[in-house]
């Protein structure tokens, strides 16, 4: 498929393509699509790129500085394009990012994982800006691509940009969790939104032998990984390929009660106390590391929240999602052991520490050694061998 608009030869965009090829995020068969489908064509004038060094989103407005805007569009960074389900206004970041343009390295790595050929039909879940749907349409043709988005405003804007770029697939407004049965069966389903549960509808709407590629994780943290699942008779199973962080499917966002609902006034005085020899350096491993993902697989119905470090101390909290159990471990620079508080029917830190010890005993496996199997009975994770699995 060819595009009528002339390719914009921006040096910064050419440099991005070179870096993506060198790092193998962009495979050679997707290089023509990258060259033809310009990310900048799908971005709004006001956007909020995530500053990886500062750890926050900052506003960039094309009307104030087009050079800076294009430089941002051509950078390998995630860009927020909507806050608070569209209720946000102004230039300051909102509370919750609800639509975005993913990092180009992540987009093209997932497209590579999708392993498509010219005859395949694809459902793209989470239209967002429309760039991924545009890339799929450039590669496969408009009749072979359906993209679905829950937010009517986001979908409308994406449709306009896709049509302006002449890569307009079937654009549907709807709940991506339910798929889109009208155009099924699909050879591939690609989700560019994080999920906590692989919907049965996706399995039903994918032909046997087809693939589901989706960012998957647990409510334990935002540490997700891309699941590459092969669809069989009533099930889908496969390994994870790489760590990622994605906005969550709206139907699967975590709504956690406030801290005070778990830990009342003087609650720590009445909690059970103990100590652990696990150090902060061992436990707080940072973004895109395997440990928080692995802990989420092993400790069900639990959310972790690590506070900022102050005066040499860092508390890490754990909240039960099925009851009001909670735990806190306090790491201090001047203490060999960390103090632990626990309360409620579960002993959450004991569960987390046991999961940590299991992970270490298994050789500290990375994301790609883990896998997921989804059936009508639920989801089961595994390490190396699907036959040795556990419920998640």
C-alpha positions as CSV (number, residue, x, y, z in Angstrom):
1,X,0.0,0.0,0.0
2,X,1.3,3.5,-0.8
3,X,0.5,6.9,0.5
4,X,-0.1,10.0,-1.5
5,X,1.4,12.5,0.9
6,X,5.1,13.1,0.4
7,X,7.3,11.7,3.3
8,X,8.4,14.4,5.7
9,X,12.2,14.2,5.8
10,X,12.8,15.5,9.3
11,X,16.3,14.7,10.5
12,X,15.0,13.8,14.0
13,X,12.6,11.3,12.5
14,X,15.2,9.7,10.3
15,X,17.5,9.4,13.4
16,X,14.7,7.8,15.4
17,X,14.2,5.2,12.6
18,X,17.9,4.5,12.6
19,X,18.0,3.9,16.4
20,X,15.0,1.7,16.2
21,X,16.6,-0.5,13.5
22,X,19.9,-0.7,15.4
23,X,18.2,-1.7,18.6
24,X,16.1,-4.2,16.7
25,X,12.8,-2.7,18.0
26,X,12.0,-2.1,14.4
27,X,12.4,-5.1,12.1
28,X,13.3,-4.6,8.4
29,X,9.8,-5.7,7.2
30,X,8.2,-2.9,9.2
31,X,10.7,-0.3,8.1
32,X,8.7,0.8,5.1
33,X,5.7,1.3,7.3
34,X,7.6,3.4,9.8
35,X,8.9,5.6,6.9
36,X,5.3,6.1,5.6
37,X,3.2,6.4,8.7
38,X,4.3,9.5,10.5
39,X,3.7,9.6,14.3
40,X,3.4,13.4,14.2
41,X,0.3,13.1,11.9
42,X,-1.6,11.5,14.8
43,X,-0.7,13.8,17.7
44,X,-2.7,16.8,19.0
45,X,-1.2,20.3,19.2
46,X,-1.1,20.1,23.0
47,X,0.4,16.9,24.4
48,X,2.3,15.8,27.4
49,X,5.5,13.7,26.8
50,X,6.8,11.8,29.8
51,X,10.2,13.1,30.9
52,X,12.0,9.8,31.6
53,X,14.7,11.6,33.7
54,X,12.4,13.8,35.8
55,X,9.7,11.1,36.1
56,X,6.8,13.3,35.1
57,X,4.8,14.6,32.2
58,X,5.4,18.1,30.8
59,X,3.2,20.0,28.3
60,X,4.4,20.7,24.8
61,X,2.3,22.9,22.5
62,X,2.8,23.1,18.8
63,X,1.4,26.7,18.7
64,X,4.1,27.9,21.1
65,X,7.1,26.0,19.6
66,X,6.7,23.8,16.5
67,X,10.4,22.8,16.5
68,X,10.1,21.5,20.1
69,X,6.8,19.8,19.2
70,X,8.2,17.9,16.3
71,X,11.4,17.0,18.2
72,X,9.1,15.4,20.8
73,X,7.0,13.6,18.2
74,X,10.3,12.1,16.9
75,X,11.5,11.0,20.3
76,X,11.3,7.5,21.7
77,X,9.1,8.6,24.6
78,X,5.5,7.9,25.6
79,X,3.2,10.9,25.1
80,X,-0.1,11.5,27.0
81,X,-2.8,12.9,24.8
82,X,-5.8,12.8,27.2
83,X,-6.2,13.1,30.9
84,X,-9.1,12.0,33.2
85,X,-11.3,10.5,30.4
86,X,-11.5,13.9,28.7
87,X,-12.7,15.9,31.7
88,X,-9.3,17.6,32.0
89,X,-8.6,21.1,30.7
90,X,-5.5,23.4,30.8
91,X,-1.9,22.7,30.2
92,X,-1.0,21.2,33.6
93,X,-1.1,17.4,33.7
94,X,-4.3,15.9,35.0
95,X,-4.8,13.2,37.6
96,X,-4.9,10.0,35.5
97,X,-3.6,9.6,32.0
98,X,-6.3,8.0,29.9
99,X,-5.1,8.1,26.3
100,X,-1.6,8.2,24.8
101,X,0.9,7.6,22.0
102,X,3.1,4.8,23.1
103,X,6.9,4.8,22.7
104,X,7.8,4.0,19.1
105,X,10.2,1.2,20.2
106,X,7.3,-0.5,22.1
107,X,4.8,-0.1,19.2
108,X,7.1,-1.6,16.6
109,X,8.4,-4.3,18.9
110,X,4.8,-5.4,19.5
111,X,4.0,-5.2,15.8
112,X,7.1,-7.5,15.2
113,X,5.7,-9.9,17.8
114,X,2.4,-9.9,16.0
115,X,4.1,-11.8,13.1
116,X,1.6,-10.8,10.4
117,X,1.5,-11.4,6.7
118,X,-0.4,-9.7,3.9
119,X,-3.5,-11.9,4.0
120,X,-4.2,-11.6,7.7
121,X,-7.1,-9.9,9.5
122,X,-6.3,-8.0,12.7
123,X,-8.4,-6.4,15.5
124,X,-6.6,-3.5,17.1
125,X,-7.9,-2.9,20.6
126,X,-7.4,0.6,22.0
127,X,-7.3,2.9,19.0
128,X,-5.9,5.9,20.9
129,X,-4.3,8.3,18.5
130,X,-4.7,5.8,15.6
131,X,-1.0,5.4,14.8
132,X,-0.9,1.7,15.4
133,X,-4.1,1.1,13.4
134,X,-2.5,3.2,10.7
135,X,0.7,1.1,10.7
136,X,-1.4,-2.1,10.5
137,X,-3.5,-0.7,7.6
138,X,-0.4,0.4,5.7
139,X,1.0,-3.1,6.0
140,X,-2.2,-5.2,5.5
141,X,-4.7,-2.9,3.7
142,X,-7.8,-1.2,5.1
143,X,-10.1,-4.2,4.6
144,X,-8.0,-6.4,6.9
145,X,-7.9,-4.1,9.9
146,X,-10.5,-3.2,12.5
147,X,-9.7,-0.9,15.4
148,X,-11.9,-0.4,18.4
149,X,-11.9,2.5,21.0
150,X,-14.2,3.0,24.0
151,X,-14.0,6.8,24.0
152,X,-16.2,8.3,21.2
153,X,-14.1,11.6,21.2
154,X,-10.8,9.8,21.0
155,X,-12.2,7.5,18.3
156,X,-13.5,10.4,16.2
157,X,-10.2,12.3,16.3
158,X,-8.3,9.1,15.4
159,X,-10.7,8.4,12.5
160,X,-10.1,12.0,11.1
161,X,-6.3,11.6,11.3
162,X,-6.3,8.1,9.8
163,X,-8.4,9.3,6.9
164,X,-6.3,12.4,6.4
165,X,-3.2,10.1,6.2
166,X,-5.1,7.8,3.8
167,X,-4.7,4.7,6.0
168,X,-8.2,4.5,7.3
169,X,-9.3,1.0,8.5
170,X,-12.7,0.2,10.0
171,X,-12.9,2.4,13.1
172,X,-15.4,1.2,15.7
173,X,-16.6,2.8,19.0
174,X,-17.1,0.1,21.6
175,X,-15.7,-1.8,24.6
176,X,-12.6,-3.5,23.4
177,X,-13.0,-6.1,26.2
178,X,-15.8,-7.5,24.2
179,X,-13.8,-7.5,21.0
180,X,-15.8,-6.9,17.7
181,X,-17.6,-10.1,16.7
182,X,-19.1,-8.6,13.5
183,X,-15.7,-8.7,11.7
184,X,-14.4,-11.9,13.3
185,X,-12.7,-14.3,13.0
186,X,-9.3,-12.6,13.2
187,X,-5.9,-14.0,12.6
188,X,-4.4,-11.6,15.2
189,X,-5.7,-9.5,18.1
190,X,-3.4,-6.7,19.2
191,X,-4.1,-4.7,22.3
192,X,-2.3,-1.4,23.0
193,X,-3.9,-1.1,26.4
194,X,-3.0,-2.9,29.6
195,X,-5.3,-5.8,30.7
196,X,-5.6,-7.7,33.9
197,X,-7.7,-10.4,32.3
198,X,-7.6,-11.8,28.7
199,X,-11.2,-11.7,27.6
200,X,-12.9,-14.9,26.5
201,X,-14.3,-12.9,23.6
202,X,-10.8,-12.4,22.2
203,X,-10.2,-16.1,22.2
204,X,-13.6,-16.9,20.6
205,X,-13.0,-14.3,17.9
206,X,-9.5,-15.5,16.9
207,X,-9.1,-18.4,14.6
208,X,-7.3,-21.5,15.9
209,X,-3.6,-21.0,15.5
210,X,-3.9,-17.2,15.6
211,X,-2.2,-14.9,18.1
212,X,-3.3,-12.5,20.8
213,X,-0.6,-10.0,21.7
214,X,-1.4,-7.8,24.7
215,X,0.2,-6.1,27.7
216,X,-0.8,-8.1,30.7
217,X,-0.2,-7.8,34.4
218,X,-1.7,-8.0,37.9
219,X,-3.0,-5.3,40.2
220,X,0.1,-5.8,42.3
221,X,1.9,-3.0,40.4
222,X,2.1,-1.3,37.0
223,X,4.8,-3.8,36.0
224,X,3.2,-5.5,32.9
225,X,4.7,-7.7,30.2
226,X,3.6,-8.4,26.6
227,X,1.9,-11.7,26.4
228,X,2.1,-13.6,23.1
229,X,-0.6,-16.2,23.3
230,X,-1.4,-18.9,20.6
231,X,-5.1,-19.6,20.4
232,X,-6.2,-23.2,20.5
233,X,-9.5,-24.9,21.2
234,X,-11.1,-22.8,23.8
235,X,-7.8,-21.5,25.2
236,X,-4.8,-19.4,24.6
237,X,-1.3,-19.9,25.9
238,X,2.2,-18.6,25.5
239,X,5.2,-16.8,26.9
240,X,5.7,-13.1,27.8
241,X,8.1,-11.3,25.6
242,X,9.2,-8.0,27.3
243,X,8.3,-5.7,30.1
244,X,6.1,-2.7,29.4
245,X,3.8,-0.2,31.2
246,X,0.5,0.7,29.6
247,X,-2.6,2.5,30.5
248,X,-5.2,0.0,31.7
249,X,-8.4,-1.0,29.9
250,X,-11.1,1.2,31.5
251,X,-13.1,-1.8,32.6
252,X,-10.1,-3.2,34.4
253,X,-8.7,-0.2,36.2
254,X,-7.9,-0.7,39.9
255,X,-10.2,1.3,42.3
256,X,-8.4,1.0,45.6
257,X,-9.9,2.4,48.8
258,X,-8.0,5.1,50.5
259,X,-5.1,4.4,52.8
260,X,-7.2,5.2,55.9
261,X,-9.7,2.5,55.0
262,X,-7.0,0.0,55.6
263,X,-4.9,1.6,58.3
264,X,-7.0,3.5,60.8
265,X,-5.7,6.0,63.3
266,X,-3.2,4.1,65.6
267,X,-3.6,1.1,63.4
268,X,0.1,0.5,63.3
269,X,0.2,0.4,67.1
270,X,-2.2,-2.6,67.1
271,X,-0.5,-4.4,64.2
272,X,1.7,-7.5,64.5
273,X,5.3,-6.6,64.1
274,X,8.4,-8.5,63.0
275,X,11.6,-7.9,61.0
276,X,13.0,-9.0,57.6
277,X,16.5,-9.4,56.4
278,X,15.6,-8.5,52.8
279,X,17.2,-5.3,52.0
280,X,15.8,-2.3,50.1
281,X,18.3,-2.8,47.3
282,X,17.1,-6.4,46.9
283,X,13.4,-5.5,47.0
284,X,13.0,-2.1,45.4
285,X,14.4,-2.9,42.0
286,X,12.9,-0.2,39.8
287,X,10.9,0.0,36.6
288,X,10.9,-2.7,34.0
289,X,12.7,-5.2,36.3
290,X,11.4,-8.7,36.7
291,X,10.8,-8.9,40.5
292,X,7.6,-6.8,40.8
293,X,6.1,-8.7,37.9
294,X,7.0,-12.0,39.4
295,X,5.7,-11.0,42.8
296,X,2.4,-10.0,41.2
297,X,2.1,-13.5,39.7
298,X,2.7,-15.2,43.0
299,X,0.8,-13.0,45.5
300,X,-2.9,-12.8,44.5
301,X,-5.3,-10.0,45.2
302,X,-2.6,-7.6,46.5
303,X,-1.5,-4.1,45.5
304,X,2.0,-2.7,46.4
305,X,2.8,1.0,46.9
306,X,6.4,2.1,47.4
307,X,6.7,5.6,49.0
308,X,9.4,8.1,48.2
309,X,12.5,7.8,50.3
310,X,12.9,10.5,53.0
311,X,15.6,11.0,55.6
312,X,17.0,7.6,54.8
313,X,13.7,5.7,55.2
314,X,11.4,4.2,52.6
315,X,8.1,2.5,53.5
316,X,6.6,0.0,51.1
317,X,2.9,-0.7,51.7
318,X,0.8,-3.7,50.7
319,X,-3.0,-3.7,50.5
320,X,-5.3,-6.7,50.2
321,X,-7.9,-6.5,47.4
322,X,-10.3,-9.1,48.7
323,X,-10.3,-7.8,52.3
324,X,-8.7,-5.0,54.4
325,X,-5.5,-6.8,55.2
326,X,-2.4,-4.6,55.0
327,X,1.3,-4.7,55.6
328,X,4.2,-2.2,55.7
329,X,7.9,-2.8,55.5
330,X,10.1,0.1,56.5
331,X,13.6,0.1,55.0
332,X,16.1,2.4,56.7
333,X,19.7,3.1,55.6
334,X,21.0,2.8,59.2
335,X,19.3,-0.5,60.0
336,X,20.5,-4.0,58.9
337,X,16.9,-5.3,59.2
338,X,13.7,-3.7,58.1
339,X,10.7,-3.5,60.4
340,X,7.4,-5.0,59.4
341,X,3.8,-4.3,60.4
342,X,0.9,-6.6,59.4
343,X,-2.8,-6.6,60.1
344,X,-5.9,-8.3,58.9
345,X,-6.9,-11.9,58.0
346,X,-3.9,-12.2,55.7
347,X,-0.2,-11.7,56.5
348,X,0.6,-10.0,53.3
349,X,4.3,-9.4,53.9
350,X,4.7,-13.1,54.8
351,X,3.2,-13.9,51.4
352,X,5.4,-11.4,49.6
353,X,8.5,-12.5,51.3
354,X,7.8,-16.2,50.5
355,X,7.2,-15.2,46.8
356,X,10.5,-13.3,46.9
357,X,12.4,-16.3,48.3
358,X,10.8,-18.5,45.6
359,X,11.9,-16.1,42.9
360,X,15.5,-16.1,44.2
361,X,15.5,-19.9,44.5
362,X,14.4,-20.2,40.9
363,X,17.4,-18.2,39.7
364,X,15.7,-14.8,39.6
365,X,13.9,-15.5,36.3
366,X,13.2,-12.7,33.9
367,X,10.0,-11.9,32.1
368,X,10.5,-14.2,29.2
369,X,10.7,-17.4,31.3
370,X,7.1,-16.8,32.5
371,X,4.0,-17.6,30.6
372,X,0.2,-17.4,30.8
373,X,-2.6,-19.9,29.9
374,X,-6.2,-18.7,29.6
375,X,-9.2,-21.0,29.6
376,X,-12.8,-20.8,30.5
377,X,-11.8,-21.8,34.0
378,X,-9.6,-18.7,34.4
379,X,-5.9,-17.6,34.0
380,X,-2.9,-19.6,35.1
381,X,0.7,-18.4,35.1
382,X,3.8,-20.6,34.8
383,X,7.5,-20.6,34.8
384,X,9.1,-22.4,31.9
385,X,6.6,-25.2,31.7
386,X,2.8,-24.7,31.2
387,X,2.2,-28.1,32.9
388,X,3.4,-26.6,36.2
389,X,1.1,-23.6,36.6
390,X,-0.9,-21.7,39.3
391,X,-4.0,-19.5,39.3
392,X,-3.5,-15.8,39.0
